[in-house]
Amino acid sequence: MTYDLIKLVKDLPSSFTGSPRHMFEIFQDSMAITRYNQHPDIFLTMTANPNWPEITSTLLSHQKPIDRLDLIARVFELKRKCLMKEIETNKVFGNKVAHVIKIEYQKLGLPHMHALLFLKGPDKIRTCAQVDKLVCAEFPDPKDDPMLFETIKCCMVHRPCGARNPQAPCMENGRYTKRYPRAFIKTTTMDQDGYPIYRRRNNGQVHAVRGQEVDNRDVVPYNAYLSKLFNCHINVEVCAGMRCVKYIHK
């Protein structure tokens, strides 16, 4: 029975979303784009926020967002299109010449987008100053920008793990699989492979998230403009290679 099921999955055509043939086909398409435009410059992920007012305002008195996954998917698709339009028209990261998008669903049923953005030659990210202009990995000042601070606190903090929470999902055999918490660093630097190590200053500020104390070492990299605009999890990373192409089509 198991063998027949495996054979059935392998025989699914490329028109069946998620089938091995479909994944291989879109991977080849992505590599063709990469070959023409060099490596991607921005790796971006976006996850639906079930507490968006567009969702909560339409729920019945006895309903929770998880009861209306259809509504969450519709709102997410509208937000996703708006996000890509912002990147295209307002040039948030510079002049975009191509992109690759992959949509999947998390275990809780929330829509989740992976996007690779290819920038025009002059806008390609090569210096630490460019990285700091586009990506931040620190808590914003709650007094200067309380709206952005709440978004980062709710959506862009890695769940405490290690000694603070040994039962965290990212723990495996007593080790961190997601490399959090990161180390404090005063300025952004580039490693030997060209990947940025984002600035995470030790300013002494500690915040409470889910009953645990967190600081800049736990912040997931983000773009301040997009996070404030969409109020959801939008992880922004600077790319320096092609491994991310294979990752999003895994």
N, C-alpha and C positions, 0 to 999 in steps of 0.2 A: 504494500500500500504506500509506504514512504517512497519507495523507488518510483512508483507510478506518478506520485505527486511531484517529485523533483523533475521527472521527465516532462510532465505537463507544464511546469513553470518555465523550463528551458525552451519549450516549443512555442511559448507565447510570442506573438509577432511584436515588432517594434512599435506598432500603433497602440499597444497596451501599456499605459503609463506605469512605470515601475518595474517592468519586466527586464530580464538581463539584456535582451536585445535592444530594448529602449534605452537603458542606461549606457550601453556601449555606444549606441548611435549618437546620443547627445554628448557623450564624452569626446568622441571623434570630432564632432562639430565644434566643441569648445576648444580643442587643441588646434583646429584649423584657424580659429579666431586668434588664438594665442600666438601661433606661428607668424601671423601677419602683423599683429600689434605688439609683439614682444610679451613679456610677462605681465600679469594683472598688477594694478597699482593699489587697489583698494579691495579688501575683503570685508563685506558687510553682511550682517545677519539682522533680521527683524522678526520679532515674535509678537503675536497679537496680545493686547492688554484686555482681559475680560472686564475690566472696570472702566473702559471707555464710556463716556456719557451716552454715546450713540447706541450702546448696547444696554446699559442699565436703565435708561429712560424708557425703554420699550418692553421691559419685563413685567409680567403680571406679579401681583402681590406675593404669590407663593413660589415664584420662580427664582432660580439662581442662574448666573451666566452659563454655567456648565450644562444647564438644561436646554440651552438654545445654541448649540454648536453651529447650526445653519446660519444663524444671525451673526455669530462671531466671524464665520468664514466670509460672509458678504461684506461686513464692515472692514475686515482685514484687507480684502481685495481692493476696496476703494482707497484705503490708507496706503496700500502698497503702490498703487498707481500714482497717488499724490506724491509719495516719496520719490519715485523715479522721475516724476515731472520736476520736482524741486532740484534734483541733481542735474537734470538735463537743462532746464531753463535758467535757473539761478546759479549754475556752475559752482555748487557747494565745494567740490573738490578740484575744480578746473574744467577744462574742455574734455568731455567724455566722448570717445570715438566708438566705443563698443561696450557691451555688457553681456554677461551670462547669468541667468537666473534659474534657481531650482527651488521648488516649493515642497515642503514636507510637513508632517504633523507630529507634534510632540506626544508624549505618553498621555498627557491630560487632554489631548485632542485639539490643542491650540495650533493654528497655522503658523508656520515658521519659514522664512525665506532666507536662502543663501544667495548672495549676489557678488559677482566679480566685476569690477569696473576697470576699464582700460582707458587711460588718459592720453591726450595728445602729447607728442614729443616734448615740447617746452614745459608742459605741466607735470611731467613725470617726477615722482618724489625721489630726490637724491640726497637731501640734506636734513639734518636734525631740526633746523628752523622750520622747514616745510612740514615736518611731522608734528611739531608743537602747534602749528597754526591750524591743523586739521583734526588732530586727535588729542584727547585729554584722558588721563587715568588717575585723576584726583577728585576729591569732593569739591564742589563749588562752595563759595562762601554763602552760608544760609541767610546772611543779612543782605548781601548785595543782590542775590538772585534766589529767593526762596522757592520759586516755582521749579526752577531747574534742579535745585537741591533735593526737593521732594521726589522728583522723577528719578534722579540718580540713586537716591536712598532706597526707593521702592523697586526699581527695575534693573539697576546696573551694579549691584553688589553681589559678589560671589558668596554663596552660602558658607558661613564659617565651618572650617573643617580642622583636621589635626587634633591637637590636644583640646581645643575648644569644642569640638564636636566629632568624636571618633566614629560615630555612626553615619556621618554624612555620605551621600551616594557617591561622591567623588573619591572616597577612600577605598583603597584596594591593598590588602595585605599590609595595612598600617602605613601606606604611603599615599601621597597626594598624586592623583592622576591628572589633575588640571593645573598643577604648578602654582596653586594659590595656597597661602598668601605669598605675593611677590616680595622682593626685597625693596627697601627704601633706596632711592637714588636721586641725587640733587638735580641732574640734568639728563636730558634724553641723549642716548648714545646709540651707535650702530654696532652689532656684533660682527664677527668675521664673515658671516654669510650675507650681510647687508640688511638683516632684520633689525628693526628698532627696539630698543629697551626703553620703554616710556618713563618719563619723569614721574617719580612718586616721592615727594618731599615729606620728611618727617616733621610736620608742623605741630605735633602734639595734640591734634584734634582727634577725638574718639567719638563715635556715634553708635547708638543702639539700634540694631536691626534684628528683628525676630528674636529678641531677648538676648542677643549676643553683642559684644562690643567689637566694632570694626573700625578700620582706618583706611588710609590711602592704599595700603597693600592689598586690600580686598576689592578695589574698584575695577570693573571691567572697562577697557578702553571704549570711549564714545566720542561722538562729535556733538558739541554743546548745542549748536543750532538745530540739528535734527532731533536730538533728544527732547529739547524744550518744545519743539513744534509738534511732535507726535506723541509724547508722553507714553513711551513703551520701551521695551528692550530693543535697542539698536546698537549692536556691537560693531565698531569700526576698527579695522586693523590695516596697517600698511604692509603690502606684499613686497617680496623681493625675489620670488621664485615661482615655479609652476606647480608645486606640490598641492596648492589649494585647488587647482583645477580638478585633480583626481579626487581630492577630499570631498567636494560638493557632489560628485557623481558616484560616490562609493556605493 
